[in-house]
Amino acid sequence: MTTVRVSRRGFLGVAAAGAAAGAAAALPRRAAAREEVQPEPKAVGLLYDSTRCVGCGGCVAACKEANGLPYQDEPRELDCNTKNVVKTRHLSHPVAGGATSAFVKRQCMHCVDPSCVSVCVLGALHKEGRDKRDSGGEQRGSGIVLYDKELCLGCRYCQIACAYSIPKFEWAKAIPRIVKCELCHGRADPAKGGALASANPACAEVCPAEAVIYGYRADLLAEAKRRMAREPGRYNPKIFGEHDGGGTQALYLAGAGVSFKELGLPDMPENSPASLSESVSETPYLHGLTPLALYAAAALVVRRNHRAEAPDHAKDEEHR
Amino acid sequence: MSPHLRPKPIGGAILDRPMIALLALFGIAEGVITWRFLAGIGAVSNMNDGYAWGIWEPVNVVVFTGIGAGAYSVGLLCYLLNRGRYHPLVRPAVLLGAIAYSLGGASIVVALGRPWNMYWLAIPGMWNLTSVLLEVAICVMAYVCVLWIEMLPAVLDGAAESSSPRRSAFGRIWGGRLAKAMPYIIALAMLLPTMHQSSLGGLMLVAGPKLHPLWHTRLLPLLALISCLSMGLGAVVVLTAVMRQGWNARHDREILVDMSRVNGLMLLLYAGIRLADIAANGKLRLLAVSDLFLMFFVLEMALCLIPAFIFLTRRVESSRLRVLGALLSVVAGALWRVDTFLTSYNAGEAYHYWPSWGEISVTVGMAALGVAIFIAISKALPVVVVQETPVPASVAAFVMSALPGAQGRLQAGGRRGPTTPGTR
């Protein structure tokens, strides 16, 4: 049997490799997060104004029709047949005017820096125009999060990653897809120009109260601020999605005294979860340098130890 | 390596009663898997849009590969630290790793909704490099290949000892060639788990808003790496104890004590980093909220600190306490993994999840298949180093009472052990 022979050099090599690994692991704490993604100048989105919504459900029916989805009962949650839903949320305290509930419309937030796009193994979920495969008719700049089923493994990491729990999966199908709002990208009319050249969401088209409107994100932000300036007492002074989680392209206004949490929107950190995940996960790799260095170090040490052991073999053979 | 440390096939009938029981368990899983491909994942599981990974990802992938990290941790000790005396443990540990990782990979394919699209993975241009799961997938696939290549010497040694001269020559020639390439393959076997084990922890970084803050930290990758070393060392100590009972496998107390001490250090390191991280991020107040999360956290810490206490005191000398500690360290890592991926994950008020019998049967069936493959390969190929002294009567009696069919195996092992000739 080989005696314990830990040569000093062997230990030094290991110590060096260990230190490198340790440093690599410690780096993410110090490294600057990867740059925050900024909204694209032509990013389009929705502005939903909870104070204007009367909960008629017209947008839900219009969405189903535009997307060819079955409509039976009024849906309560998003699911693989429902890309858009209006929920009634009960409030903890009655607000001005005595209301004890508020409406909230839920659909894909089309994040500025989406978690689903960051985690999607082959980029099936991608920002418009950034598909890895030419699926036709896509142009960069709209920031719409689209789905290409031909690149989807059905791993459902998007469902785990999305802070808003938007992507839905066809659990009952042998050939399932991920289903989520794509902002009615297919209803775009290039002849119209402006935001309508990128998409034309049926929900916004049909809303009688302008509770949900569609347009460029920058214009929607301006409109939200205009509404708040006109009737400051009517609104929660925060626009959800302006900065939350790195910003979203679907923006939300809540009534005065109504928190976004009560509407069912999560408390988001200012930076996007994708930027945290990517910077922590990628920084230690130093663009591939760390694995190469670790491999070289390991190969050197293993080969030397391997050689050092060889004479033992010979000895064993002699004894036999 | 001296001849008495050379692994030998255990021998004996492969299809005995325990094997049939294990295969029956896998048969049930196979039925569920078939139905899943015909009728969809929802037909056999309680997974839903909130809990999209159910138990298959956290247990079959993340826990199985944690146990399979035995190959990684023993390999690190043996090859990098040049502790040659770990050699007798390497083959069983590598076989454990190869099986655990292969089954983890197979489980992913079962869990994928659209597995036929996997062919894109062969084209690096299609990879989304920001996806942690992509890194895990590629790295695990590569590592499964590396592990089975590491098992090839057992096959070639087996061939070398064959009575057919052609086979024997083939085994000797290719065994020698493979031995030359081995350091570079072993180095890969050191690098790849470092990458994907940390990435397995990193998978949940992005889910920050949905994870309980006691589990979500930037150090998830580091914690996963340390915890897999501990799980791996624990799994190999437990495996050695089981193989000793069943097959009279060589059992070098000193090595097991040493490994357990390293495990104790890993457990302390893990617990220390975890607590320091919680304190440094101002999360200590969460430990004052008495709820289910606190209970799981305390349980994890206890499962971590009890074996650390056993391993780092004189209690490590007791074989019974050592095996208990090793088992607890595996459970500690497994619980942290399940908590990080499932228990501490909150998909919102609309979703609830408890695994279905279908999901559980796939998980159990995959584990049973792993045990079955391990037994079958160890019986047919030189993997395990068998003790040459006769089995103590008390151990033999215990094994025979505990395992139906063990009698034949013990006799076969005993008969074969001293007579199998060494080559060269």
Interface residues (C-beta under 8 A of the other chain):
Chain A: M1 T2 T3 V4 R5 V6 S7 G10 F11 G13 V14 A17 A21 A25 P28 R29 E77 L78 D79 C80 S115 S118 V119 C120 V121 L122 G123 K132 R133 K149 E150 L151 C152 L153 G154 C155 R156 Y157 Q159 I160 A161 A163 S165 P167 K168 F169 E170 W171 A172 K173 A174 I175 P176 R177 G245 G264 P266 D267 M268 P269 P273 A274 L276 S277 E278 V280 S281 E282 P284 P291 L294 Y295 A298 A299 V301 V302 R303 N305 H306 A308 E309 D312 H313 D316 E317 H319 R320
Chain B: M1 S2 P3 L5 F37 L38 A39 G40 I41 G42 A43 M47 N48 D49 G50 A52 W53 Y79 L80 L81 N82 R83 G84 R85 H87 I108 A111 L112 G113 R114 P115 N117 M118 W120 L121 G125 M126 W127 N128 T130 S131 V132 L133 L134 E135 A137 M182 P183 Y184 I186 A187 L188 M190 L191 T194 M195 S198 S199 G202 L203 M204 L205 V206 A207 G208 P209 K210 R218 L220 P221 L222 L225 Y345 A347 G348 A350 Y351 G422 R424
